[in-house]
Amino acid sequence: MREELGRVSGPHGEVALWRRTDDDGAVVTELVVDGVFAMDDVDTSTERALATEALARVDGAELAVLVGGLGLGWTTAAVLRSPGVAEVVVVELEDALLGWAADGLLPGLRSTADPRLDLVAGDVACAFTPGRYDVVLLDVDNGPEFLVHGSNAGLYGTAGLTRALAALRPGGVLAIWSADPAPALLERLADTPGTRDVEQLVLPVEREGRVFEYAILLARCG
Ligand SMILES: C[S@@+](CC[C@H](N)C(=O)[O-])C[C@H]1O[C@@H](n2cnc3c(N)ncnc32)[C@H](O)[C@@H]1O
């Protein structure tokens, strides 16, 4: 059974939120953005790992974190649960998702009441204020080779990576989620001036009897 929780057309196409019950009785929420499957919550371990792996690499008690896109809220909730986080700015392209978050419809983030949380509508590419964050987390596509919006391509080029890295304080960490290992992006990160500790974590996830290899790419500023 598949039930539509919401559907809105906007400047970036249509965004739709679905809930389905799998054969084993599990309730799954699914997000479709501009006709492209963006995600579901069958296994959210890597969305959460995007937050925990990046935050494990920084020290501090008053950490500021930028998250680009909200999706179903799993990464954001993992940031809010992590020690030392004082401020979380989430930039999401689709207004509708912010409304569904406020209505408690996102399975990863049932409440938006945390005073540390600032949910902002917009393009994360316009949110890279220089030297503002300890951690920048990007999960806006299915990966650099499988974009949800073609306009996001610039995020993964040298100029886009430079702007994202410049949003970090010295020692801060940029982390990017990808549905596949991304060797070209890894190389580009390593070649971007001012980066160090560049690494890729390959995370196997089993779904419907198949093993998928998702990846998280990490780079430190300065
Ligand atoms: C795969 S989902 C993110 C999943 C999220 N990590 C989670 O844990 O649920 C991708 C999200 O990024 C948003 N998005 C796509 N391009 C964006 C952009 N340029 N700026 C901000 N958000 C964007 C999409 O609307 C979608 O909500």
The ligand as a MOL file (V3000), in Angstrom:
LIG
                    3D

  0  0  0     0  0            999 V3000
M  V30 BEGIN CTAB
M  V30 COUNTS 27 29 0 0 0
M  V30 BEGIN ATOM
M  V30 1 C 18.7980 12.8700 -0.3120 0
M  V30 2 S 17.9470 14.1930 0.4090 0 CHG=1
M  V30 3 C 18.8550 14.5020 1.8930 0
M  V30 4 C 18.6790 13.4160 2.9000 0
M  V30 5 C 19.1040 13.7880 4.3000 0
M  V30 6 N 20.5530 13.6610 4.4340 0
M  V30 7 C 18.4330 12.9300 5.3340 0
M  V30 8 O 19.1160 12.4420 6.2300 0
M  V30 9 O 17.2100 12.7260 5.2820 0 CHG=-1
M  V30 10 C 18.4400 15.5640 -0.5910 0
M  V30 11 C 17.7720 16.8700 -0.1950 0
M  V30 12 O 18.5170 17.9580 -0.7190 0
M  V30 13 C 17.6170 18.9360 -1.2150 0
M  V30 14 N 18.3740 19.7510 -2.1920 0
M  V30 15 C 18.7000 19.4600 -3.4570 0
M  V30 16 N 19.4790 20.4150 -3.9890 0
M  V30 17 C 19.6530 21.3510 -3.0140 0
M  V30 18 C 20.3810 22.5710 -2.9450 0
M  V30 19 N 21.0990 23.0200 -3.9750 0
M  V30 20 N 20.3370 23.2810 -1.7870 0
M  V30 21 C 19.6230 22.8270 -0.7210 0
M  V30 22 N 18.9210 21.6650 -0.7230 0
M  V30 23 C 18.9430 20.9360 -1.8550 0
M  V30 24 C 16.4810 18.1210 -1.7880 0
M  V30 25 O 15.3110 18.8990 -1.9240 0
M  V30 26 C 16.3710 17.0180 -0.7400 0
M  V30 27 O 15.5230 17.4130 0.3030 0
M  V30 END ATOM
M  V30 BEGIN BOND
M  V30 1 1 1 2
M  V30 2 1 2 3
M  V30 3 1 2 10
M  V30 4 1 3 4
M  V30 5 1 4 5
M  V30 6 1 5 6
M  V30 7 1 5 7
M  V30 8 2 7 8
M  V30 9 1 7 9
M  V30 10 1 10 11
M  V30 11 1 11 12
M  V30 12 1 11 26
M  V30 13 1 12 13
M  V30 14 1 13 14
M  V30 15 1 13 24
M  V30 16 1 14 15
M  V30 17 1 14 23
M  V30 18 2 15 16
M  V30 19 1 16 17
M  V30 20 1 17 18
M  V30 21 2 17 23
M  V30 22 1 18 19
M  V30 23 2 18 20
M  V30 24 1 20 21
M  V30 25 2 21 22
M  V30 26 1 22 23
M  V30 27 1 24 25
M  V30 28 1 24 26
M  V30 29 1 26 27
M  V30 END BOND
M  V30 END CTAB
M  END
